[in-house]
C-alpha cells in the first residue's frame, strides 16, 4: 500500500492479516470441518423472486427453531454464519474479550478488527479450561465477553461443565458458549440455562451439519440482549434461498439425524484406526474432526497433499499436531491407508 493511503487506514487494521481459508485443491478435502453429506437444492426453490428482499426476521426459521429448541422467538437472532454474530456481539458490548487458546481464531481476529483488546489463557495439559487463571484474568482486566467453544476447535474436547458454570456465576462478564459442534457430542447443551442466566449466550450454526454454503448461524440469549444486538445487525443478512432451503432440510430430521449418526460412527472408526498406526497420537473428540499428534508434522502434511489428501496443519498452534475432518467411510479408509504408508516409509 502506498504511504499516501496508509494514513487513512486505522492502525489496528494495518496490523492485521486477512483471514486465509486456504486454496489448496485435493480430491479428498478433510481440512475445514465440513460435513461430507450435502443436500440438493429442490427445483421449486429456483423460482424464488430475486427482485424481493428476504425476510429480515427469518420468521420461518425463527418459528421452527423456537419450537424445536424450546426457546422463545424473542430469544433468537440470526447471523450470516457465527462470524457475523461474534462481530455484532462485540460491536454491541465492547470492552476486553477473553478466550482460551488454542480455540476458534475468529474470536481474536474480530476483536482486533473492532479495536478491542483480546486476552487469552492457555488450556491446561488436558485441553480443558484453566479455571483459576481465567478467573484471575477476568478480575485483573475487567473482561466484558468470554468466548468458549465447547466442543472446542481445534482440540475436539468439551470443556468441563462445572468450569463453564463457574465463569458464568463468578464473573460479571457475558459468557458465550459456542456449540458449533454440539450435535456430534453426547454432552448436554447450555441452551436450557439461557432462561436462568441473563449473561449466558449460546451460539449454534448449520455449517457443520451439511449446510455450510448457506452461512446461517444463530444465537440464543435473553430477549433484552437480543434486542440490543439486533440494533447493529445488518438488515436482510440472511438471503431468501438460505432461509427456505435451511427450513426444508431442518424439517427432514430423519435425513439430518442419519447423517450426524453416520459421522459419529465414522469418527469412532477413524479414532480406532489412528490408534493402530505407530507414531500417531489421536485425541478423543466430541466434534466432527480429530486432532492427532505425529513426529515431523510439516513433512506428513506435505506428503498427504502429494497424495491428494488435505488436512489442517496446526503445528504452529499445537506442536506436532494435524487436524482431520471426519469424512465418508471411503475417505477415512484412504486417509488411514496413506498416513500409515507415509509413516512406515519415514
N, C-alpha and C positions, 0 to 999 in steps of 0.2 A: 504494500500500500504506500502511496506517495505521502511524504511528510505533510503536504497541504491537506490531505484528507484525514490524517491521523488525529488532528486536533478536534475533529468533530465526533470522534468515537470515544465513548466512555472508557476510562482506564480499566474497569473490571472486564469489559467486553474485549478490549485489546489483549488482555492477559489470557483469554480463553482460547481453546482449540475447538473447532467444530466437532460434534459427535460423529464418528465414522462407524457405521454398522458393518462395514466390510463389503468388498465386491468380488471376493474370490468365488469362482464358479466351479462347483464339483457336482458330480452325479448324485452323490449321497451327502445331503446337507444336514448336519447334526450340530449346528453351532448356535442357533438362535432361540431354542426352547419353543419352537413351533410344534403344533400337532401334526402328525403325519397324515391325519384324516381330515380332508376338507369337505366342503359342501358345494353342490352345483346351484347356480342361480336359476330359479324357476322361470320359465318362459314368460309367465304373466307379469313378472316384476319388470320386464323390459318395457312395459307400457307406462311406467311412471311418468307423470307430467314434468318434464325437465324445466319448464318455464316457471314453475311454482317453487317458492321457498319451502324447505322442510318444516315439519312441526317442531318449533323451537323448544317445546317442553317434552318432546318424545313421549307423548301421552300413552301410546300403546305399550311401549316398553315399560313405562313407569307403572302402569296398572298391573301388568303381568308380574314384574319383579316384586312389586309391593305385596301381591298375594302369595307368590312362591317363597319369598324370604320372610314373610310375616313382619313387614315394616310398613310404616305409614308412607303414602305417596310423598308427603312433605319431608320425609327423611332421606330422599333420594336426589342425587344430582348427577348428570351425565357429562362425560368429557370425551374429547377426541383422543381416546386412549387414556391410560392413567397418567401419562406425562402431562397432559393439559390440567388434570386435577391437581397434581403436585404444584404446577405453576400457579394455578388460581388460588390454592390454599395459602401458599407462601406470599403471594401478592396481597391477599386479604389480611393476613395476620401480621406479617413482617417480623423482624427480630431474628435472634440467633437460632439456628437449626442444629439439631443433634441427630446423629445416626451412628450405628455401629459400623465397623469396617472389617472385612470386605462386605459390601452389600450392593444393591442396585445403584448404579452410578448416577442416575438422573436426580437423585435427592441432592447430591453435591453439585452437579452441573447446573441445575435450575436455581439453586440457592445462590451460586456465584453469578449466574446470569442476572439475577434480580438484585445483585449487590448486597446480599445478606450473608452474614458470617455463618460458616458451617463448622461445627465441632464434631470430631469423630472419635469413637472409643473402640479400640481393637476387641474383637471377640476373644473369649478365653480359649484354652487349648482343646476344648471340645466343640468349638464353634458356637457356643452359647453366649448369652449376654453376660458381661462383667458388670453385674448389677451395682456393686459398691462403687466402682469407678464411674459408672453412668450417673448415679445419684450425686456423687461429688461434683461431676462436671455440670450437672443441672444447677446445683447450688452455687457454684462459682461463676457461672456465666449467664444467668438469667435466661435460660432456654425457653423459647416460646413454642417450638414444634419439635416433636420427637418422631422420626420415621423408623418403623420396624417392619421389615419384610419377613413374614413368617407364614409358610416356609421361606427360608432365606435364599436369595440368589446372590452368589453362586454356590453356596455351600450345600444347599438342599435340605438342611435340617429345619425343624420347627423350634422356635425358642421356648424355653420353659414358661409355661402359662403363668405360674406364680410370679415370675420375674416381671413379666409384662404388666400384671395387675399391680405390682409394687410401684412401677413407674407411673401408672395411672393414679394410684391412691396417694403416693407420697411426693408428687410433684404438682406444680401448678401449670404445667405445660399441656398443650393439646397433643395427645398421643395418637398417631396414625398407625394402625395395623394393616399392612398391605397384604391382602390374602390372594394375590395373583395366582398362586399355586395351590390354594387350599383344597380344591376339588380333587386333587390327586393324593390327598393325605387322609388319614383317619382321625385327625385332630378335630376338636370342637371349634367351631367358628366363634369369633368375637361379636358377630352381628347381634345376637340376643342381648348383649350387655350395653348396647348403644343407649337404650332407654334408661339404664341405671347410671351411666357415667356421661355427663354432658360434655366432657372434654375428650371423649373417645370418638375416633373416626375410623371406619373400616373401608378400605379400597377393595374393589373387585374389578376384573377385566374379563372380556370374552376372547382375548387374543390367544390364550394358551389352550383353548378347547376347540380350535379349528376355525376361528373367525378373526384371525389376525389382520386380514385385509380390510375388515370393516372399521377398525380403530374405534372400538367402543369400550370405555371404562366407566365405572360409576362409583360414587362414594355414598356411604350410609352414615348419617350423623344426625344430631339434634336438628329439628326444624329451624331453630334460631341460627345455628351456624350455617346450615344450608342456605338460608335466606341471604346471609351476608356474602357467602362465596358466590352465590348466583349473580350478585351485582357486578362482579368482574368477569363472569363467564361471557365469552363472545357469543352473540346471537347466532342461531342456526348452525351450531357447531357440529351437530350430528346429521349427516345427509340422509335424504329420504330412502335411498337404496339400502344403506346400512341399517336404518331403523326397521324397515319392512322385512328384510332378509333375516336379521337377528331374531325378530319376534317369531317368524315362521319356524326357524330352526330350534329355538328355545322351547317352543311348544311341542316339538318332536323329541321329548325327553328320552324315549326308548333308544333312538339312534345316538343321541348325545351321551347318555349314560353307558351305552355299549362301547363307544369309542374311548371313554375315560377308563372303563374297566380293562379294555384291551391294553391301553398304555400302562396301567399299573401292573398287569401281568408281564408285559414286555420289560418293564423296569426291573422287576424281580429276577427275570431270566438274565437280563443284562448284568445285574449286580453279581449274580452267581457265576456268570461267565467270566467277569473281570477278576473275581476271587481266584479262579483257577489258573490265571495267567501269571507266571512267575515274574516278579518285578513290578506288579501293579497293586496299588492300594486304593480300592474304591471306598468312598464314604457313603453311609446309609442316607437315603433320600426320601423325603415326603413330596417331592416335586416331580416334574416330567423330564428330569435330567439327572445325571450322576457326575459328581466331581471325583476325579481319581488322580492319584499321585504316581509319578514314574521318575526314574532317573533320566536325565537328558531330555526334558520335556520339549525343548525347542526342536531338537532333531526329530523326535517322534511326531510332533505336529507337522513338520515339513514332509516327512515320509508318508503320513496319512494323506496329505494333499496330493502327493505324487501318485497315490493310489485312488485318487478321485473321491476322497472322504474328507469332509471339512468338519472339524470340531472347534471349540473355543479355546484359545490359548490364554490361560490365566497365570502363566509363570511369573509375570511382573507383579501380580497381586498376591498370589499364594504360591510360594516357591515350589516348583516341580509339578504343578497341577494343570490339568486339562479338564474341560467340561464337555460331556457328550449328551446331546438331547436324545431322549427315548424315541426311536423311530418305529418302523414296521418290523415284524419278525425277520423279514429278509434283510433289511438294513442292519439290524443288530447282529445277525449271523455273519454278514460280510465284514462289518466293523471288527468284531471279535477275531475273526479269522485273520484279517490283515494285521491287526495290532499284535496278535500272537506271533506272526511271521516276522514282523519288524523286530520284536524283542528277542526272538531266537537268533536272528542274524546279528543283532547288537551284542 
